[in-house]
């Protein structure tokens, strides 16, 4: 930043910002490799030929003309075939109960696109395709960053009423791999110089010292010229997504690389600590207020409807103060829980 350049205050980051930031980072093969090695506990991961990782175009249109361009799809050589990885980044305040159905649709679109391209699109070079050539396997991954822990079904069949008799064999099935950042421990992979673990550690950070330490690790790990794009991606993510989310409204100097970013943090660490302390106090008060209103709502509904099902507590747990007030007002006159929550 030049001497006459004034840092501007940045607004708090949004879920869309996080989504774009993650897509920028996971457009790099090193990030995908470390995600699989560090957080997919399956023996076949050791058989993947990571030097064959290749980003695949994810631009296809469904029958209702909704474009899926921008999703993250990679392929990697596994034994004598290709394995496709469909990575869906999910940043939202509420867990999507029907994620398994969404993922079933996305994987179906991927297969339809591969079919249009023909077997050469998924068969290894030099291997002749035949009319009986099968489609490649796909690993659907949901990378979730929301605050409430993910409790939605990961298998489509779990969302469908059990059909009678032999009708059960027609029930669609698809299971996705869930990576819930808030529920995983990234410390062990982090010690092994894992880039995905560093990203998760940054996202969980609530203190500028933690960010500065992770920046130091990234500077040690990303030293090769060919890693310049990944260094820039981390710089953009921290500067435009992470820092604004930790201290919205604080003036953030525009820096060009990880070294300048680390220097900026070191020089302004006292200002960041003061800001984050104030934000933490405010957040704590808001959370305490929401918890109190949730308890009051539960007492009201229990008095009116008797013992409450588990989903009521789950809905109230992650709700805002404003939403809790709406449900409380409805609960005074509603005749059913469905009327209170508008369905669940």
N, C-alpha and C positions, 0 to 999 in steps of 0.2 A: 504494500500500500504506500502510495506516495505521501510526502509530508503534508500536502495541502488537501489530501483526500479525507473526508470525514466519514467514519463508519456510520452506517444507517441502522436504525432499529428494525428488526425483522419480526414478522408476525409468527405466532405459534404454528408449528407444522401440523398438517392434517393427515388423516389416514391415507389420502391420495398421495401425499408427499412421500410417506413411508413406502407405499406400494411402488412408486416410480424409483425411489432410491434403491430398494431391494432388487428390482428388475435390472437396474443399472449394474449392480454388483454381481448378480447371478448371471449376467451375460458373459462372465469370465469363467473359463474352464477350471481354473484353480479353486474358485469358490464352490463350484458344483462337486469337484473331487473331494474337497475337505468336508463338505456337507455329508456326503455318502460315507466317507471313511470315519468321520468322527461321530455321526449320529444315526447311522443305519446299522443296527447290530444284527447283521445277517452274514453267514459264512460266504455266500456267493459274492459279496462285495470284494473279497480278496482276489477273485478271478476276473474282475473287470480290467480291461486294458485302457487305462485312463489317458494314454497318449492318443487314443482314437476319439476322445470326446469331441463332438461337433454340434454346434447350435443348429437347430432345424427351424425352418420357417413355420410360424404358428398362425398364419393368416388364412383362415377359412371361415366360411359363412354358413350358418345353420339355415334350416328351412324357413324360419321366421326372420331371416336376414339380419340377425344379430352377429356382428363381426367379433371374432375371438382374437383378433390381432393383438399382439403384445404379451400373450401368455408365454411362459418359459418352457420350451421343449428342447431337450438334448437327446442325442443318441450316443451310445458307447458300445464298443465291441465286447461281447460276452461269449467266451468259448468260440463257437463257430457261427455266431449269429449277432444281430444287433439287438440291444435292449434300449427302449425309449423311456425317457424320464419326463413326466409331465409334472412340473412344479407350479403349484398354485399358491401365490402369496396372498394371505388374508389378514387385513388390518381392519378390525371393526370392534365396536364396543360390545356387541352381542354375538353370541355363538350362533351360527347358522345351523338350525336343527336338520335341515335337508341338504347339507353339504354333499352327502353321498350320492344323492340324485343329481346334483349339479355336476359332480365329477364324472358320473356315468355318462352324462351328455357330452362333456368335453372330450372324454376318451373316445366316445363314439365318433365325434367329429374328426378326431385325429385319425382314426382307422379309415373313415370314409375318404379322407384326403390321401392317405397312403394307397388306398385301392385305386383312386383316380390316377395316381402316378404310376401304378404298376409295380410288380415285384422287384424291379431294378432299384426302386427307392429304398428297399429295406433288406435286400439280400447282399451279403458281402461281395466285394469285387472278385471276379473270377468264378463265382458260383452260378451255375446255370439255373434259371427259374423254370419251373414246370407248372402245368395247370393245377397241381395239387400243393403248390408251395403255400405254406401257412403264413399268416400275418405275424409280425414280431411281438414279443411281450412288451407290455407297458407298465411302468411303476408309477402310479399316481401318488403325488406327495402334496400334502397341505401343510404349509408353513404358516403357523398362526402366532400372532403377536399381541392379541388382546389381553386385557387385564383379567376378566373372569376365566377360570380354567375351562378347557374344552370338555364338554360332556355329551356332545352329540354323537349319534351312531356313526361308526366308520364303515359299516356294511349296509348296502342298499336294502337287503332282505329284512334287516331289523326294523325298517320303517314301514313295512307292509304287513297288513293283517295276515296271520297264518291261514293260507287257503285250505279247503277241505280235501282230503284224500290225495289222489294223484295230481291234482291241480298244483300242488306245491312245486312240482318239478319245472313249472313254467315261470316261477318267480325269478326276476332278474337278480343277478349277483355281481357285486363289485365292491372290493374293499380298498380304501385308500390308506396310505401311511401318514399318520398324524405326527407332526413335530410341533409341539406346543412349547414355545420358547420359555414361558414362565414356569413350566413344570420340569424342564430338563436341566441337568447340571453340566455346564460347559467347561468347568475348571480343568478336568482331566485332559480333554482334547486341546484346550488352550495351552497346557504345558507342553504339548507335542507340536507346537507352532501351527495350530489349525486356524485358518483364516475365517471359517464360518463361526468357530467358537469366539474369535475376537469380535466379530460382528455382534453376536448374541451378548457378549460381555459388555460391549458398548451400549446396547439397547437397555440393559438392566442397570446401567450406571446411574447413580443419583448424586455423584460428587465429581467435581472437576479433576481431582487427583487421580481417580480411576480412569477417566478418559485420557489424561496425560500419560499414564502408565501403558495403556493399550496402544496409544500412538507410538510410544517408544518401541514396543514390540513389533508393530507393523513396519516401522522404519528399518528394523533389523531384518525382517523376513522378506520385504519387498525391495530388493536392491538391484535386481537385474534390469537391463534396459527394456527387455520385452514386457516387463511388469509395469511400465509407465502408465498404461491405461487403467490398470487396477488401482494404482496409487491415486490417480486422479478421481476414480470412482469413490474411493474411501474419503478423500478430501471433500468432495461434493456432498456426500451423505452426511458427514459430521457437521460440515459448515451450514448446509441448507436444511437439514432435517433434524439431526440430533440436538444441536445446540439451541435452535429456536424452540424445540419442544421442552427443553429443560429450563430455559429462561426467556420466555416470550417477551418481546418488547425491548430487550437489552441490545445495545448497539454491538454488532458483530463485525469486526474488520474483515474485509475481503482478502483472503490469502490465496496463494497459488499452489501450494503443495503441503505435504504432511509436515515437513520441517518448519515452515512458516506457521502452520497451524499449531504445532506444539509450542513454538516460541511465543505465539500470541497467548495461549492458555497460561503459560508460565508467567508472563508479564501481567496478566489481568486476573490471576487466580483469586486474589482477595475480593475483587468485584464480583466474580462468579460465585464465590462462596456466600457472600452476603445476599446476593439475589436468590440463590437456590435455597438458602435458609428461610428467607421470607416466603418463597413459593411453597416450600415444604410445610411451613406452619399453616399457610392458607389452605393447602390441600388437605392437611390433617383435620382442620376445622370443618371443611366441607364434607369429608368422609365421615367424621363423627356425627355431623348433622344428619347425613343420609342414613347412617346406621340407626340413629334414634328414631327417625321417621319410619324406617323399615320395621323396627320392633313394634312401634305403635300400630302400624298397618296390620301386622300379623296378629296382634292382640284383638283388634277390632274384628278381623275376619274370623278368627277362632271363636269369638263370642257369638258371631252371627251364624257361622256355618259348621262349627264343630272342628274336630282335628283336620288340619290342612294337608293336602297332598304335597309331596316333596317339590314339585315344580313351582309352587307358589313362593316358597322361600328362595328358590333359585332366581326367579324373576325379580323379586324384591332386592336381592343381594347386589345386583349389578346396576340397579336403576338410579337415575338422577333424582335430586330432591324434587324437581318440578314434576317428574313422572310419578313419584310416590304420592305427591299431593293430589294428583288427578285420580289415582287409584283409591286413595282414602275417601275422597268426595263421592266416588261411585259406590264405594263399599257401604256408605250410610243408607242407601236406598235399594241397591241391587238385590235381586232375588237368587242369583247364582254367582259362582266364582267366574264363570265365563263372561257374565255381564261386566264384572269388575275389570277384567284384564283384556276383554275384547277378543277372546280366543287365545290359545297358547300352542 
